[in-house]
Amino acid sequence: MLQKIFVLLVSALGTSLLSLPTVADQGGGAEYRLAAGDRVRITVFGHEDLSGEFEVDGAGLISFPLIREVKASGLTALGLADEIVSQLRPDYLKNPRISVEMLSYRPFYVIGEVESPGSYPYVNGMTVINAVAVAGGFTYRARKGRITIVRTGSDGKVEMKVDVDTLVQPGDVIEVPERFF
């Protein structure tokens, strides 16, 4: 199950005090990486005017006060905090302390032989069969034994054959093919 500890503090020396979320059940212990569509809450302690909720845009950036655009795509929560600290120090803040919290994940997509193909909000612990149910269930033409997921990872896009008990990750594209009689 995904751990939901997303708070980190960066001390004056820049050391981290965070237990990052892991995708242990889904990616073999890999840390969750931000991408377009993810929403985070960033708190700069002692500077409420810099704190707020931010969404990673299509280019993989967030627009942050003072430093403008910050590359977030591909970074973990810790990496994003470190990037913001490095851009704020020393020109804007002497010893910035940052907290990054995940608000919502990017959506997943269900296409093919389901009643309502489209994008849906990600929920932790969701399996392929749950995702299909959210999309209205299989159509009568669905080939249930040949479902594929296209997943974007550090190695690029990977297409894999899955069964209905496979865990879904944010940004996955689940394809239910048509069966031929």
Summary of the structure (lengths in Angstrom):
residues: 181
radius of gyration: 18.9
end to end distance: 39.1
largest distance: 68.8
contacts: 535
relative contact order: 0.17
helix: 14%
strand: 33%
